[in-house]
Amino acid sequence: MRALILFLVFTLTVAAQDLSLPGDLTAGSDLTLKSPGDGTLYLTGPGTAVKRELKSGEDVTIAGEHLRHSGMYFAVVKQGSSVRSHKFFVAPAAAADISFLARPSRVPVSAPDAIRGTAFVFDQYANLVTVPAPVKFELSVQGGGQFSQTVTTRDGVAWVKASSGRTQGAAQFVASTGTASVRRVVQQTAAEPCNLRMRVQAQGKDLVVETDPIRDCSGNPVPDGTIVTFIQSGRNGRSTVDARVKRGVAKATLPSVPGSTLSVASGVVLGNEIRWGGGL
């Protein structure tokens, strides 16, 4: 048995010399083999199975379309009862495509490190390019600032964190490498209301309370539909009215109770207070 194993090892070693395979191969490249004599060549690899008849003194060319996938390949030559084998590796071709994930799709303005981008770099045959490659990330919104950073891939992947800008709107998030570029949209929305203020006006037996135009701390108007709570506290207890922002302001009607205190809030943000006693 030991003699048989040594014989097989010797046979495979000879095959490596006879096949005369090139040292470096990239996906999609043609492969030319020096024929070791008459016989049959079998080539197998990721998604590939090729059979070629060999003739002594003639080279055999394997078209690049059979070597599109990177990975380990095996070339086996059968000559009569003799079988000889050699393995070789096909590396990815140059970076030509990029897959880009951007999260989340909506984010409030002025949020630190709230936006994440991950890019995967591929060659033209969809092989992950594992050699380091620069990926440029850019984030911008019309009328707002711009973020730009270049990151080198590790094992085909590059990622980045970015803070959202101060201006609401559709932010363009772009990842590019070489001539390949992918664009994603991250909707930047207004943050929590800031400097919330209201005013009150008597209308018959009621009080009409209305806010000033509601904006966040960066000056962006909050979206219509945002809930604003008006609170009335007095001798008879406490009552609240929820109103939705419409065209930038919120408005509600409360009973006119002398000596009551009126206040306004939205989420965790508190506004001004007004003491109602027949006048302001």
N, C-alpha and C positions, 0 to 999 in steps of 0.2 A: 504493500500500500504506500509506504514512504517513497519508494522508487517511482510509483505512478504519479504522486503529487509533485515530485521534483520535475518529472517529465512535462506535466501540464504547465507548471510555472515557466519552464524553459520555452515551451511552445508559445505561450502568450507574450513573452519577452521578445522572441523573434518576430512575432506578428507586429509589434509596435514599430520595429525597424522596417519591416517589409512594406507596411502601408504608407509610410512617409507622410504622415499627417502634419499640417502646419500647426505651429504652436498657438497662435491667437486667431480666434474666429469670432465674428460678431453676427448677430441675427440678421438674416436676409442676404448674407454673403454666399456666393458660389463656393463650393468645395471641390477641389481637384485632388484625386488620389492616384498615386503611382501604383499601377497594377503589379502584384507580386507574381503573376502568371495566370494561366487559364484557371477559371473557377467561377464562383458566385459570391457576390457581395450583398450582405444584408445590413442595412442601416436603420437603427431604431433610436427614437428619442421622444421628447415631449410632443405628442400629437403627430408623430412621423413614423412611417414604416416604408422603406424603399428597398427594392431588389434590383440588382444590376448584374449582368453577365460580364465576366472579365476575360480579356484576351491578353496574352503575353505581349509586353512591349507597348500596350496602349493605355493611355491615361483615362480615368473615369471621372466625369464631372457631375456633381450633384447640384442641381439648381438651387438658388437661394430660397425659393418658395418652399422647399422642404426643410429649411433651417430657420424658420421664422420665429420659433419659440426658444427662448434662452433656457439653458439647463444642460444636463449631462446626456451625451449621445454615445451609442455603442456601434462600432463598425466590426462586422464579423465576416471573415473570408473562409469559404469552404472550398477545398481543393481535394477531391476524392474523399478519402476518409479523414483528412486533416482539417481541423477547424482552428482558426486563429482569430484572436479578438483584440480590439483596442478601444479605449474610451477617451473621449475628449469633451471639452466644455465649450458651449456657445454662449458668449456674453451678450447682454442687451446692446442694441444699437444706440446711437446718440439720442438725447432727449428731443421729443417731437410733439408730445401731447401732455396735457395736464388735467387732472381731476381735482375739483375744488369744492370743499364743504365750508359753508359759513353759517355760524350760529350765534345768537338766535335770529329769527327773521324780523322781530320787532324789539326795540330797546329804547328806554328813555334817554334823553339827552344828558350829557355831562356825567355819564356813568363810567367810573374807572375800570379798565380791563374787562368790560362787559361783552365785547365782541371777540369771537374766536374764529380763526381761519386755519384750515388744514388742507394742504396740497399734496397730491401724489403725482409723481413724474413718471411718464411712460415713453417708450420709443414708438415708432410708427407701427409696430406690430403688437402693441399692447403689453409689452414686457415692462415690468417695473424696473426703472433705471436705478441701480443701487450705488453707482459711483456718485460722489458729491456733485451737486448741481445747484446753481444759485436760483432762488425763486424770489421774485419781487412782489410784495404785497402793498396795495394802495387802497386807501379808503378816503372818499371825499363826498361832500354834499354841496349842492349849488348854494352859494352864498355863505358857506361855512369853511372851516379849516380842512386841512388834508393831512393824512397819516401815510407815511411811506417807510418801508423797511425791507431790506433784502436779507433773506435767511438761506443758509446752505442746507441742503437736504441731508438727512441721515437715514441710510437704508431706503432711499427713495421717497422719504416723507419730510415735509417742512411744515411748521406750524407757528402761529403768532397770536398774541393777544393785543387788542387795541381798545382804547377808550372811545366812547361815542362822542361826537362833536357837540357844540353848543346850539346848533341850529337844527330844527326839526325838518324832516323831509326824507326822500328816498336816497340813502347813501349808496354810492357805487363802490363795491368791494371787489377788487380785481387782483388775481394772482397770475403771474406770467413768468415764463422761462423761455429763453430764445425767442422764436417766432410764435410760440403757443401762448394763448391768453384766454382766461375764463373770467366772466363777470357774474357777480351775484349782487342782489339788492337787499340791503338791510334798512328797514323802515325805522327812522329815528323819530320818536314821538316826544311830545312835551312831558316834562317831569311833573312832580307834585306842584300844586298851586303855591304861589309865593306872595307875601304882602296882601293877603286877602282882606278886602274892605267892602263894607256895605253902607247904604244910606236908607233912611226911613221917611215915609210921607203919609200923613193922615188922609184917608179917603172915606168920608162918611163915618161909619162906626168901626171901620177896619183900618189896619196899618198895612201899607204896601212896602215891603223890604226888597231891595234890589242891590246887587253887587256892582262894583266897578268892573270894567273888563278884567277877566281873570287870566293871569299869565304865570308861567313858571319863573324861577329865579334867573333864567337866561333871557327872559323876555318873549318866549314863545307862547302864543295863546293856547290854552288847554282845549282839547277837543270837545265839540258839542256832545252832550250826553253825560258828561262828568257830573257826579252827584254832589250837590251842595246842601248842607243841612242848616236850616235856620232854627234857632232855639229861643224860646220865650220863657223866662222864669219870673214868678211873682208870688203874691200871697196865696193864690189858688193852685200853686204847684208849678209843674214844668211841662211844656209841650214842645214838640218838634215838628217841622215840616221839611220833607226832602224835596228838592227841586233839581231839575236837570239843566245844565248849561245849554243855552240856546243863543247862537250868534255871539258867543263870548261872555254872556252874563247869565246870572241866575236870578229868578224873581219869585216871590211868594206873597200870599196875603195872610195876615195874622189878626186876631181880634185886638181891638184897642183897649188895653188894660192899664190904667194909670199906675205908675210906680213899678211897672215890670221892667226887666232887663232883657234886651235883645242881643243875641250874639250869633255868629256865623262860623261854620267849620266845613272843611272838606278833607276827608280822610283824617290824617293826624295833624293837619294844619289848622290852626285857630286864627280867626280874624278879629276885628275890633268889636267892642261892646257899646251899646247905646242904651242909656237909661231913659225910659219913656214915662213922662209924667205930665202929659198935656202939651209938652214942648220938648225940644232937644236940649 
